[in-house]
Amino acid sequence: MVDGLGNPLKILFTGGNVFDSTIALDILSGVDITGSIVMGDKAYGAKDIRDYITVNGASYAIPLKSNTKELWDCDWFQYKTGYKKSSQEKKII
């Protein structure tokens, strides 16, 4: 997890066979996200991740997968401008 400038906030090492979004809640729970905008790619659009973010007083800019049945709003300006700032990072979440 990195901040808006790409500075690391929390690191969690896993095996190569672990899908990133499966540990997202573990990472988010270790940082105060109140008042933040959490950004991530489409893989982080799971309902439990989005619910955790909103319950903890933050918002999110996560695009929808093409096969998503439950739609949500995505702030595309925030996603595209904020996400590109840290394009060297694997993920922003």
N, CA, C and O atoms as CSV, one atom per row, in Angstrom:
chain,resi,resn,atom,element,x,y,z
A,1,MET,N,N,0.849,-1.155,0.000
A,1,MET,CA,C,0.000,0.000,0.000
A,1,MET,C,C,0.904,1.230,0.000
A,1,MET,O,O,1.900,1.292,0.720
A,2,VAL,N,N,0.530,2.203,-0.825
A,2,VAL,CA,C,1.294,3.445,-0.910
A,2,VAL,C,C,0.354,4.631,-0.732
A,2,VAL,O,O,-0.857,4.506,-0.914
A,3,ASP,N,N,0.920,5.781,-0.376
A,3,ASP,CA,C,0.115,6.987,-0.293
A,3,ASP,C,C,0.011,7.627,-1.678
A,3,ASP,O,O,0.485,7.063,-2.664
A,4,GLY,N,N,-0.600,8.791,-1.747
A,4,GLY,CA,C,-0.808,9.460,-3.025
A,4,GLY,C,C,0.459,9.857,-3.753
A,4,GLY,O,O,0.423,10.130,-4.952
A,5,LEU,N,N,1.577,9.893,-3.047
A,5,LEU,CA,C,2.850,10.234,-3.672
A,5,LEU,C,C,3.691,9.007,-3.997
A,5,LEU,O,O,4.798,9.127,-4.523
A,6,GLY,N,N,3.164,7.829,-3.683
A,6,GLY,CA,C,3.892,6.599,-3.950
A,6,GLY,C,C,4.784,6.145,-2.812
A,6,GLY,O,O,5.565,5.207,-2.977
A,7,ASN,N,N,4.683,6.791,-1.662
A,7,ASN,CA,C,5.475,6.392,-0.505
A,7,ASN,C,C,4.846,5.175,0.165
A,7,ASN,O,O,3.638,5.175,0.403
A,8,PRO,N,N,5.608,4.157,0.470
A,8,PRO,CA,C,5.047,2.952,1.088
A,8,PRO,C,C,4.443,3.232,2.461
A,8,PRO,O,O,5.041,3.921,3.287
A,9,LEU,N,N,3.248,2.686,2.691
A,9,LEU,CA,C,2.596,2.768,3.990
A,9,LEU,C,C,2.613,1.416,4.696
A,9,LEU,O,O,2.796,1.339,5.911
A,10,LYS,N,N,2.421,0.368,3.928
A,10,LYS,CA,C,2.399,-0.976,4.504
A,10,LYS,C,C,2.793,-1.967,3.415
A,10,LYS,O,O,2.394,-1.838,2.258
A,11,ILE,N,N,3.583,-2.959,3.815
A,11,ILE,CA,C,4.028,-3.992,2.888
A,11,ILE,C,C,3.668,-5.346,3.483
A,11,ILE,O,O,3.864,-5.580,4.676
A,12,LEU,N,N,3.154,-6.214,2.666
A,12,LEU,CA,C,2.831,-7.573,3.090
A,12,LEU,C,C,3.320,-8.519,2.000
A,12,LEU,O,O,2.845,-8.463,0.866
A,13,PHE,N,N,4.252,-9.372,2.336
A,13,PHE,CA,C,4.796,-10.315,1.371
A,13,PHE,C,C,3.982,-11.602,1.383
A,13,PHE,O,O,3.628,-12.123,2.441
A,14,THR,N,N,3.694,-12.099,0.194
A,14,THR,CA,C,2.959,-13.352,0.052
A,14,THR,C,C,3.626,-14.177,-1.045
A,14,THR,O,O,4.535,-13.711,-1.732
A,15,GLY,N,N,3.162,-15.383,-1.188
A,15,GLY,CA,C,3.649,-16.234,-2.261
A,15,GLY,C,C,3.119,-15.776,-3.603
A,15,GLY,O,O,2.144,-15.028,-3.676
A,16,GLY,N,N,3.755,-16.219,-4.648
A,16,GLY,CA,C,3.345,-15.846,-5.996
A,16,GLY,C,C,1.982,-16.385,-6.389
A,16,GLY,O,O,1.385,-15.914,-7.358
A,17,ASN,N,N,1.485,-17.364,-5.652
A,17,ASN,CA,C,0.193,-17.958,-5.971
A,17,ASN,C,C,-0.961,-17.267,-5.246
A,17,ASN,O,O,-2.105,-17.701,-5.381
A,18,VAL,N,N,-0.697,-16.207,-4.481
A,18,VAL,CA,C,-1.734,-15.502,-3.737
A,18,VAL,C,C,-2.212,-14.308,-4.555
A,18,VAL,O,O,-1.418,-13.452,-4.946
A,19,PHE,N,N,-3.505,-14.262,-4.805
A,19,PHE,CA,C,-4.109,-13.183,-5.575
A,19,PHE,C,C,-4.151,-11.925,-4.710
A,19,PHE,O,O,-4.568,-11.994,-3.554
A,20,ASP,N,N,-3.735,-10.792,-5.238
A,20,ASP,CA,C,-3.596,-9.551,-4.466
A,20,ASP,C,C,-4.853,-9.163,-3.683
A,20,ASP,O,O,-4.760,-8.763,-2.523
A,21,SER,N,N,-6.014,-9.277,-4.303
A,21,SER,CA,C,-7.218,-8.800,-3.630
A,21,SER,C,C,-7.607,-9.660,-2.429
A,21,SER,O,O,-8.391,-9.214,-1.592
A,22,THR,N,N,-7.081,-10.875,-2.323
A,22,THR,CA,C,-7.425,-11.722,-1.174
A,22,THR,C,C,-6.803,-11.214,0.120
A,22,THR,O,O,-7.281,-11.555,1.202
A,23,ILE,N,N,-5.758,-10.413,0.037
A,23,ILE,CA,C,-5.120,-9.874,1.241
A,23,ILE,C,C,-5.404,-8.385,1.416
A,23,ILE,O,O,-4.846,-7.749,2.310
A,24,ALA,N,N,-6.261,-7.829,0.575
A,24,ALA,CA,C,-6.536,-6.386,0.617
A,24,ALA,C,C,-7.069,-5.938,1.969
A,24,ALA,O,O,-6.655,-4.896,2.478
A,25,LEU,N,N,-7.978,-6.703,2.559
A,25,LEU,CA,C,-8.545,-6.303,3.846
A,25,LEU,C,C,-7.498,-6.367,4.955
A,25,LEU,O,O,-7.530,-5.552,5.877
A,26,ASP,N,N,-6.575,-7.319,4.879
A,26,ASP,CA,C,-5.493,-7.386,5.857
A,26,ASP,C,C,-4.631,-6.131,5.788
A,26,ASP,O,O,-4.226,-5.589,6.817
A,27,ILE,N,N,-4.358,-5.680,4.587
A,27,ILE,CA,C,-3.537,-4.487,4.411
A,27,ILE,C,C,-4.298,-3.237,4.840
A,27,ILE,O,O,-3.752,-2.397,5.556
A,28,LEU,N,N,-5.545,-3.107,4.412
A,28,LEU,CA,C,-6.329,-1.926,4.762
A,28,LEU,C,C,-6.553,-1.805,6.260
A,28,LEU,O,O,-6.593,-0.697,6.793
A,29,SER,N,N,-6.699,-2.926,6.940
A,29,SER,CA,C,-6.976,-2.877,8.376
A,29,SER,C,C,-5.795,-2.342,9.179
A,29,SER,O,O,-5.972,-1.944,10.331
A,30,GLY,N,N,-4.620,-2.322,8.612
A,30,GLY,CA,C,-3.444,-1.845,9.321
A,30,GLY,C,C,-3.170,-0.366,9.161
A,30,GLY,O,O,-2.177,0.135,9.689
A,31,VAL,N,N,-4.036,0.353,8.436
A,31,VAL,CA,C,-3.813,1.774,8.169
A,31,VAL,C,C,-5.132,2.516,8.387
A,31,VAL,O,O,-6.197,2.007,8.037
A,32,ASP,N,N,-5.062,3.709,8.959
A,32,ASP,CA,C,-6.259,4.540,9.124
A,32,ASP,C,C,-6.604,5.159,7.773
A,32,ASP,O,O,-5.872,6.012,7.271
A,33,ILE,N,N,-7.713,4.730,7.190
A,33,ILE,CA,C,-8.100,5.217,5.866
A,33,ILE,C,C,-9.190,6.282,5.926
A,33,ILE,O,O,-9.665,6.735,4.885
A,34,THR,N,N,-9.591,6.686,7.123
A,34,THR,CA,C,-10.654,7.672,7.288
A,34,THR,C,C,-10.353,8.926,6.478
A,34,THR,O,O,-9.272,9.505,6.588
A,35,GLY,N,N,-11.322,9.340,5.662
A,35,GLY,CA,C,-11.175,10.547,4.856
A,35,GLY,C,C,-10.327,10.386,3.611
A,35,GLY,O,O,-10.080,11.363,2.905
A,36,SER,N,N,-9.879,9.183,3.330
A,36,SER,CA,C,-9.016,8.932,2.171
A,36,SER,C,C,-9.829,8.491,0.964
A,36,SER,O,O,-10.995,8.112,1.077
A,37,ILE,N,N,-9.193,8.548,-0.170
A,37,ILE,CA,C,-9.732,7.939,-1.387
A,37,ILE,C,C,-8.829,6.749,-1.692
A,37,ILE,O,O,-7.648,6.911,-1.998
A,38,VAL,N,N,-9.395,5.574,-1.604
A,38,VAL,CA,C,-8.638,4.351,-1.861
A,38,VAL,C,C,-8.781,4.012,-3.334
A,38,VAL,O,O,-9.892,3.890,-3.850
A,39,MET,N,N,-7.640,3.860,-4.009
A,39,MET,CA,C,-7.656,3.537,-5.428
A,39,MET,C,C,-7.069,2.160,-5.658
A,39,MET,O,O,-6.132,1.745,-4.977
A,40,GLY,N,N,-7.625,1.467,-6.613
A,40,GLY,CA,C,-7.110,0.161,-6.977
A,40,GLY,C,C,-7.617,-0.208,-8.351
A,40,GLY,O,O,-8.514,0.444,-8.885
A,41,ASP,N,N,-7.048,-1.249,-8.923
A,41,ASP,CA,C,-7.529,-1.660,-10.233
A,41,ASP,C,C,-8.793,-2.516,-10.078
A,41,ASP,O,O,-9.294,-2.696,-8.968
A,42,LYS,N,N,-9.291,-3.028,-11.170
A,42,LYS,CA,C,-10.565,-3.740,-11.187
A,42,LYS,C,C,-10.626,-4.926,-10.235
A,42,LYS,O,O,-11.705,-5.281,-9.761
A,43,ALA,N,N,-9.507,-5.533,-9.955
A,43,ALA,CA,C,-9.485,-6.709,-9.075
A,43,ALA,C,C,-9.923,-6.372,-7.658
A,43,ALA,O,O,-10.356,-7.258,-6.921
A,44,TYR,N,N,-9.819,-5.110,-7.265
A,44,TYR,CA,C,-10.170,-4.710,-5.903
A,44,TYR,C,C,-11.616,-4.261,-5.770
A,44,TYR,O,O,-11.982,-3.666,-4.757
A,45,GLY,N,N,-12.438,-4.529,-6.760
A,45,GLY,CA,C,-13.835,-4.111,-6.738
A,45,GLY,C,C,-14.764,-5.068,-6.023
A,45,GLY,O,O,-15.982,-4.916,-6.124
A,46,ALA,N,N,-14.248,-6.034,-5.314
A,46,ALA,CA,C,-15.104,-6.978,-4.586
A,46,ALA,C,C,-15.940,-6.230,-3.551
A,46,ALA,O,O,-15.479,-5.256,-2.956
A,47,LYS,N,N,-17.163,-6.689,-3.343
A,47,LYS,CA,C,-18.093,-6.015,-2.437
A,47,LYS,C,C,-17.541,-5.906,-1.022
A,47,LYS,O,O,-17.699,-4.863,-0.388
A,48,ASP,N,N,-16.909,-6.938,-0.518
A,48,ASP,CA,C,-16.396,-6.867,0.852
A,48,ASP,C,C,-15.300,-5.807,0.996
A,48,ASP,O,O,-15.197,-5.170,2.044
A,49,ILE,N,N,-14.496,-5.615,-0.023
A,49,ILE,CA,C,-13.460,-4.572,0.010
A,49,ILE,C,C,-14.106,-3.193,-0.043
A,49,ILE,O,O,-13.752,-2.311,0.739
A,50,ARG,N,N,-15.051,-3.002,-0.960
A,50,ARG,CA,C,-15.732,-1.707,-1.078
A,50,ARG,C,C,-16.512,-1.371,0.195
A,50,ARG,O,O,-16.515,-0.222,0.636
A,51,ASP,N,N,-17.169,-2.365,0.781
A,51,ASP,CA,C,-17.913,-2.146,2.026
A,51,ASP,C,C,-16.979,-1.751,3.165
A,51,ASP,O,O,-17.293,-0.846,3.937
A,52,TYR,N,N,-15.842,-2.419,3.275
A,52,TYR,CA,C,-14.873,-2.095,4.321
A,52,TYR,C,C,-14.406,-0.649,4.186
A,52,TYR,O,O,-14.284,0.067,5.181
A,53,ILE,N,N,-14.151,-0.231,2.974
A,53,ILE,CA,C,-13.674,1.132,2.733
A,53,ILE,C,C,-14.721,2.155,3.172
A,53,ILE,O,O,-14.387,3.110,3.873
A,54,THR,N,N,-15.962,1.973,2.779
A,54,THR,CA,C,-17.002,2.949,3.123
A,54,THR,C,C,-17.349,2.919,4.606
A,54,THR,O,O,-17.586,3.973,5.196
A,55,VAL,N,N,-17.386,1.746,5.222
A,55,VAL,CA,C,-17.674,1.645,6.654
A,55,VAL,C,C,-16.604,2.365,7.476
A,55,VAL,O,O,-16.898,2.888,8.551
A,56,ASN,N,N,-15.381,2.397,6.985
A,56,ASN,CA,C,-14.284,3.040,7.701
A,56,ASN,C,C,-14.076,4.502,7.298
A,56,ASN,O,O,-13.003,5.062,7.526
A,57,GLY,N,N,-15.088,5.114,6.708
A,57,GLY,CA,C,-15.066,6.550,6.464
A,57,GLY,C,C,-14.232,7.012,5.291
A,57,GLY,O,O,-13.821,8.171,5.242
A,58,ALA,N,N,-13.977,6.134,4.351
A,58,ALA,CA,C,-13.212,6.506,3.160
A,58,ALA,C,C,-14.087,6.307,1.924
A,58,ALA,O,O,-15.170,5.728,2.006
A,59,SER,N,N,-13.612,6.785,0.798
A,59,SER,CA,C,-14.278,6.523,-0.475
A,59,SER,C,C,-13.295,5.772,-1.363
A,59,SER,O,O,-12.132,5.594,-1.002
A,60,TYR,N,N,-13.764,5.337,-2.512
A,60,TYR,CA,C,-12.887,4.564,-3.386
A,60,TYR,C,C,-13.058,4.984,-4.831
A,60,TYR,O,O,-14.115,5.466,-5.238
A,61,ALA,N,N,-12.001,4.792,-5.593
A,61,ALA,CA,C,-12.004,5.003,-7.037
A,61,ALA,C,C,-11.481,3.707,-7.642
A,61,ALA,O,O,-10.294,3.556,-7.931
A,62,ILE,N,N,-12.415,2.778,-7.821
A,62,ILE,CA,C,-12.094,1.456,-8.359
A,62,ILE,C,C,-13.002,1.218,-9.553
A,62,ILE,O,O,-14.223,1.233,-9.402
A,63,PRO,N,N,-12.441,1.000,-10.732
A,63,PRO,CA,C,-13.280,0.772,-11.912
A,63,PRO,C,C,-13.981,-0.583,-11.851
A,63,PRO,O,O,-13.578,-1.483,-11.115
A,64,LEU,N,N,-15.024,-0.696,-12.632
A,64,LEU,CA,C,-15.804,-1.929,-12.678
A,64,LEU,C,C,-15.208,-2.907,-13.674
A,64,LEU,O,O,-14.657,-2.504,-14.698
A,65,LYS,N,N,-15.319,-4.190,-13.374
A,65,LYS,CA,C,-14.981,-5.217,-14.362
A,65,LYS,C,C,-16.074,-5.217,-15.418
A,65,LYS,O,O,-17.187,-4.760,-15.157
A,66,SER,N,N,-15.776,-5.713,-16.582
A,66,SER,CA,C,-16.762,-5.714,-17.663
A,66,SER,C,C,-17.949,-6.620,-17.368
A,66,SER,O,O,-19.029,-6.409,-17.920
A,67,ASN,N,N,-17.778,-7.618,-16.518
A,67,ASN,CA,C,-18.864,-8.546,-16.216
A,67,ASN,C,C,-19.521,-8.282,-14.858
A,67,ASN,O,O,-20.202,-9.156,-14.322
A,68,THR,N,N,-19.322,-7.087,-14.299
A,68,THR,CA,C,-19.880,-6.740,-12.997
A,68,THR,C,C,-21.387,-6.642,-13.070
A,68,THR,O,O,-21.929,-5.995,-13.966
A,69,LYS,N,N,-22.072,-7.287,-12.121
A,69,LYS,CA,C,-23.535,-7.246,-12.084
A,69,LYS,C,C,-24.031,-6.146,-11.156
A,69,LYS,O,O,-25.059,-5.525,-11.430
A,70,GLU,N,N,-23.317,-5.897,-10.065
A,70,GLU,CA,C,-23.682,-4.841,-9.125
A,70,GLU,C,C,-22.835,-3.611,-9.446
A,70,GLU,O,O,-21.636,-3.583,-9.166
A,71,LEU,N,N,-23.464,-2.603,-10.032
A,71,LEU,CA,C,-22.730,-1.426,-10.499
A,71,LEU,C,C,-22.485,-0.425,-9.374
A,71,LEU,O,O,-23.279,-0.336,-8.437
A,72,TRP,N,N,-21.387,0.330,-9.462
A,72,TRP,CA,C,-21.079,1.411,-8.541
A,72,TRP,C,C,-20.434,2.529,-9.336
A,72,TRP,O,O,-19.965,2.320,-10.455
A,73,ASP,N,N,-20.413,3.720,-8.748
A,73,ASP,CA,C,-19.791,4.871,-9.399
A,73,ASP,C,C,-18.283,4.828,-9.214
A,73,ASP,O,O,-17.781,4.435,-8.161
A,74,CYS,N,N,-17.577,5.234,-10.244
A,74,CYS,CA,C,-16.123,5.345,-10.179
A,74,CYS,C,C,-15.742,6.758,-10.597
A,74,CYS,O,O,-16.136,7.220,-11.668
A,75,ASP,N,N,-14.986,7.436,-9.763
A,75,ASP,CA,C,-14.482,8.765,-10.092
A,75,ASP,C,C,-13.310,8.580,-11.055
A,75,ASP,O,O,-12.165,8.422,-10.630
A,76,TRP,N,N,-13.606,8.601,-12.354
A,76,TRP,CA,C,-12.592,8.308,-13.367
A,76,TRP,C,C,-11.467,9.328,-13.374
A,76,TRP,O,O,-10.312,8.976,-13.618
A,77,PHE,N,N,-11.791,10.590,-13.110
A,77,PHE,CA,C,-10.734,11.603,-13.073
A,77,PHE,C,C,-9.748,11.275,-11.962
A,77,PHE,O,O,-8.538,11.277,-12.186
A,78,GLN,N,N,-10.256,10.993,-10.765
A,78,GLN,CA,C,-9.386,10.660,-9.638
A,78,GLN,C,C,-8.597,9.391,-9.921
A,78,GLN,O,O,-7.399,9.323,-9.646
A,79,TYR,N,N,-9.260,8.398,-10.465
A,79,TYR,CA,C,-8.606,7.119,-10.750
A,79,TYR,C,C,-7.466,7.299,-11.749
A,79,TYR,O,O,-6.353,6.820,-11.531
A,80,LYS,N,N,-7.754,7.987,-12.834
A,80,LYS,CA,C,-6.746,8.120,-13.888
A,80,LYS,C,C,-5.607,9.055,-13.498
A,80,LYS,O,O,-4.449,8.749,-13.785
A,81,THR,N,N,-5.891,10.166,-12.863
A,81,THR,CA,C,-4.813,11.075,-12.503
A,81,THR,C,C,-4.028,10.553,-11.307
A,81,THR,O,O,-2.800,10.639,-11.300
A,82,GLY,N,N,-4.694,10.021,-10.313
A,82,GLY,CA,C,-4.006,9.510,-9.129
A,82,GLY,C,C,-3.269,8.223,-9.398
A,82,GLY,O,O,-2.171,8.014,-8.882
A,83,TYR,N,N,-3.854,7.362,-10.194
A,83,TYR,CA,C,-3.245,6.066,-10.452
A,83,TYR,C,C,-1.981,6.214,-11.291
A,83,TYR,O,O,-1.006,5.495,-11.076
A,84,LYS,N,N,-1.993,7.131,-12.232
A,84,LYS,CA,C,-0.827,7.308,-13.098
A,84,LYS,C,C,0.352,7.912,-12.363
A,84,LYS,O,O,1.493,7.729,-12.790
A,85,LYS,N,N,0.116,8.628,-11.269
A,85,LYS,CA,C,1.230,9.201,-10.497
A,85,LYS,C,C,2.155,8.114,-9.998
A,85,LYS,O,O,3.363,8.316,-9.880
A,86,SER,N,N,1.583,6.967,-9.706
A,86,SER,CA,C,2.383,5.869,-9.161
A,86,SER,C,C,2.399,4.688,-10.115
A,86,SER,O,O,2.274,3.539,-9.691
A,87,SER,N,N,2.550,4.966,-11.390
A,87,SER,CA,C,2.500,3.882,-12.375
A,87,SER,C,C,3.630,2.890,-12.182
A,87,SER,O,O,3.548,1.770,-12.688
A,88,GLN,N,N,4.686,3.263,-11.466
A,88,GLN,CA,C,5.777,2.334,-11.196
A,88,GLN,C,C,5.395,1.327,-10.115
A,88,GLN,O,O,6.019,0.272,-10.003
A,89,GLU,N,N,4.380,1.645,-9.324
A,89,GLU,CA,C,3.930,0.733,-8.276
A,89,GLU,C,C,3.030,-0.326,-8.904
A,89,GLU,O,O,2.353,-0.073,-9.901
A,90,LYS,N,N,3.034,-1.496,-8.314
A,90,LYS,CA,C,2.211,-2.573,-8.836
A,90,LYS,C,C,0.739,-2.254,-8.687
A,90,LYS,O,O,-0.030,-2.415,-9.635
A,91,LYS,N,N,0.339,-1.805,-7.514
A,91,LYS,CA,C,-1.044,-1.487,-7.248
A,91,LYS,C,C,-1.115,-0.301,-6.293
A,91,LYS,O,O,-0.204,-0.065,-5.500
A,92,ILE,N,N,-2.193,0.422,-6.386
A,92,ILE,CA,C,-2.480,1.414,-5.357
A,92,ILE,C,C,-3.743,0.935,-4.681
A,92,ILE,O,O,-4.788,0.807,-5.319
A,93,ILE,N,N,-3.655,0.681,-3.442
A,93,ILE,CA,C,-4.829,0.297,-2.664
A,93,ILE,C,C,-4.589,0.633,-1.233
A,93,ILE,O,O,-5.453,0.394,-0.390
